[in-house]
């Protein structure tokens, strides 16, 4: 695997170090990888697609934003491309890159979203837990998820879920949250999947 370099991220996120000589994961490695990702500091927001914090996402579909607090930024030396490693891992497992103008993919049987007492849990087809977020969706969101049979899951470090350090919640409204998500998409730092819903 090409050598990677750690880059700095936005100041309101902590950044974990990535070893520069990590080998590409094999099929038997995903259990451990998913555990490492799920053990990170994850926050979630359950929103309907017409929420202004999503920008022009459109529709009344159920969305779940899963935001990581510690981006793992790597530079590909051959291309100069800068990636967020946790997003890349989900893309390797079947998510798509959510670039501007891209449609939400068709529902994928490679993932499932469970509603548990502890919150919402994202698991792959092998049952590996990738994210648990303490979200408590409202009845309208639950109805949309049940009606569609899936939830649009966005995953990344800059989705507008957290309020930046030093900024009051009242100063970081839907327009600022939508701008953060809009800026992350062209950089390739957002993964998306339509994940089957299991209430």
C-alpha positions as CSV (number, residue, x, y, z in Angstrom):
1,X,0.0,0.0,0.0
2,X,1.3,3.5,-0.8
3,X,2.9,5.4,2.1
4,X,0.6,7.9,3.7
5,X,1.1,11.1,5.6
6,X,-0.9,12.5,8.4
7,X,-2.5,15.9,7.7
8,X,-4.2,18.3,10.0
9,X,-7.9,18.6,10.1
10,X,-10.4,21.3,11.2
11,X,-9.6,22.6,14.6
12,X,-12.8,21.4,16.3
13,X,-11.8,17.8,15.6
14,X,-9.2,15.7,17.2
15,X,-6.9,13.8,14.8
16,X,-5.6,10.3,15.4
17,X,-2.3,9.2,14.0
18,X,-2.2,6.6,11.2
19,X,0.8,4.3,10.9
20,X,2.4,5.0,7.5
21,X,2.9,1.3,6.5
22,X,-0.6,-0.2,7.2
23,X,-1.3,-3.0,4.8
24,X,-4.6,-3.2,2.9
25,X,-7.2,-5.2,4.9
26,X,-8.0,-8.8,4.1
27,X,-11.4,-10.4,4.4
28,X,-10.7,-11.8,7.8
29,X,-9.6,-8.3,9.1
30,X,-13.0,-6.6,8.9
31,X,-14.1,-7.8,12.4
32,X,-11.2,-5.9,14.1
33,X,-11.4,-2.9,11.8
34,X,-15.2,-2.5,12.4
35,X,-14.6,-2.6,16.1
36,X,-11.9,0.1,16.0
37,X,-14.2,2.3,13.9
38,X,-17.2,1.7,16.1
39,X,-15.2,2.5,19.3
40,X,-14.4,6.0,18.0
41,X,-16.2,9.1,19.2
42,X,-19.3,9.1,16.9
43,X,-22.2,11.4,17.0
44,X,-25.4,11.2,15.0
45,X,-28.4,13.2,13.8
46,X,-31.6,11.7,12.5
47,X,-33.1,14.2,10.0
48,X,-35.7,14.1,7.3
49,X,-34.5,14.9,3.8
50,X,-36.2,18.3,3.7
51,X,-34.3,19.5,6.8
52,X,-32.4,22.7,5.9
53,X,-29.2,21.4,7.6
54,X,-29.0,18.9,4.7
55,X,-29.1,21.5,2.1
56,X,-31.1,20.6,-1.1
57,X,-31.2,16.8,-0.3
58,X,-34.9,16.7,-1.2
59,X,-37.8,14.5,-0.2
60,X,-39.1,13.3,3.1
61,X,-36.8,10.3,3.3
62,X,-35.2,9.4,6.6
63,X,-31.5,10.4,6.8
64,X,-29.0,9.5,9.5
65,X,-25.8,11.5,9.7
66,X,-22.9,9.7,11.5
67,X,-20.0,12.0,12.2
68,X,-16.6,11.0,13.5
69,X,-14.7,13.2,15.9
70,X,-11.2,12.1,15.0
71,X,-10.6,12.3,11.3
72,X,-7.8,10.1,9.9
73,X,-6.5,12.1,7.0
74,X,-4.1,10.5,4.5
75,X,-2.5,11.7,1.3
76,X,-2.1,9.4,-1.6
77,X,1.5,10.2,-2.8
78,X,0.9,9.1,-6.5
79,X,-2.2,11.3,-7.0
80,X,-2.0,13.9,-4.2
81,X,-5.6,13.0,-3.2
82,X,-6.4,13.6,0.4
83,X,-8.8,11.1,1.9
84,X,-10.4,10.4,5.3
85,X,-9.5,6.9,6.1
86,X,-12.7,5.9,7.9
87,X,-14.8,7.1,5.0
88,X,-12.6,5.0,2.6
89,X,-13.1,1.9,4.8
90,X,-16.9,2.2,4.5
91,X,-16.6,2.7,0.7
92,X,-14.5,-0.5,0.5
93,X,-17.4,-2.2,2.3
94,X,-20.1,-1.0,-0.1
95,X,-20.9,2.6,0.6
96,X,-20.6,5.2,-2.2
97,X,-18.7,8.5,-2.3
98,X,-21.3,11.3,-2.0
99,X,-20.0,13.8,-4.5
100,X,-22.0,16.8,-5.6
101,X,-24.7,15.9,-8.1
102,X,-24.5,12.2,-7.1
103,X,-27.8,10.4,-6.5
104,X,-28.3,8.3,-3.4
105,X,-27.6,4.7,-4.4
106,X,-30.3,2.0,-4.4
107,X,-30.7,0.2,-1.1
108,X,-27.9,-2.2,-0.4
109,X,-28.2,-5.6,1.3
110,X,-24.6,-5.3,2.5
111,X,-25.7,-3.2,5.5
112,X,-28.5,-2.9,8.0
113,X,-29.5,-0.2,10.4
114,X,-31.0,-1.4,13.7
115,X,-33.1,0.6,16.2
116,X,-32.0,-0.5,19.7
117,X,-32.5,0.8,23.2
118,X,-29.0,2.3,23.1
119,X,-29.6,4.1,19.8
120,X,-29.1,3.4,16.2
121,X,-26.6,0.7,15.1
122,X,-25.0,0.4,11.7
123,X,-23.9,-3.2,10.9
124,X,-22.5,-4.8,7.8
125,X,-23.9,-8.1,6.3
126,X,-21.5,-10.1,8.5
127,X,-23.0,-8.6,11.6
128,X,-20.0,-6.4,12.4
129,X,-20.9,-3.2,14.3
130,X,-19.5,-0.1,12.6
131,X,-21.4,2.6,14.4
132,X,-23.7,3.1,17.4
133,X,-25.1,6.6,17.8
134,X,-27.3,7.6,20.7
135,X,-30.0,9.1,18.4
136,X,-33.7,9.2,19.5
137,X,-35.6,9.7,16.2
138,X,-38.9,11.4,16.3
139,X,-42.2,9.6,15.1
140,X,-42.1,11.3,11.7
141,X,-38.6,10.0,11.0
142,X,-39.5,6.5,12.2
143,X,-42.6,6.6,9.9
144,X,-40.5,7.6,6.9
145,X,-37.9,4.9,7.6
146,X,-40.7,2.3,8.0
147,X,-42.4,3.5,4.8
148,X,-39.3,3.4,2.7
149,X,-37.8,0.3,4.3
150,X,-34.4,2.0,4.4
151,X,-32.5,5.0,5.7
152,X,-30.1,7.2,3.8
153,X,-26.9,7.1,5.9
154,X,-24.2,9.7,5.5
155,X,-20.8,9.1,7.1
156,X,-17.9,11.4,7.5
157,X,-16.1,13.9,9.7
158,X,-17.7,17.1,8.4
159,X,-21.4,16.6,8.2
160,X,-22.5,19.5,10.4
161,X,-23.5,17.3,13.3
162,X,-21.2,18.8,15.9
163,X,-21.0,22.5,16.8
164,X,-17.3,23.6,16.3
165,X,-15.3,24.3,19.5
166,X,-15.7,27.8,20.7
167,X,-19.0,28.4,18.8
168,X,-22.3,28.5,20.6
169,X,-25.1,26.2,19.3
170,X,-27.2,29.3,18.6
171,X,-24.5,30.6,16.2
172,X,-24.3,27.3,14.3
173,X,-27.7,26.9,12.7
174,X,-29.0,24.9,9.7
175,X,-27.3,27.2,7.1
176,X,-23.8,26.7,8.7
177,X,-24.4,22.9,9.1
178,X,-25.5,22.6,5.5
179,X,-22.4,24.6,4.4
180,X,-20.1,22.2,6.3
181,X,-21.6,19.2,4.6
182,X,-21.6,21.0,1.2
183,X,-17.9,21.7,1.5
184,X,-17.0,18.1,2.5
185,X,-18.8,16.5,-0.5
186,X,-16.5,17.8,-3.4
187,X,-13.5,16.7,-1.4
188,X,-14.8,13.2,-1.3
189,X,-15.1,13.1,2.4
190,X,-18.7,11.9,2.7
191,X,-19.8,8.3,2.2
192,X,-23.5,7.4,1.5
193,X,-25.6,4.3,1.4
194,X,-29.3,3.5,1.5
195,X,-29.3,1.1,4.4
196,X,-32.2,-1.3,5.0
197,X,-34.1,-0.4,8.2
198,X,-34.8,-2.8,11.0
199,X,-37.0,-1.3,13.7
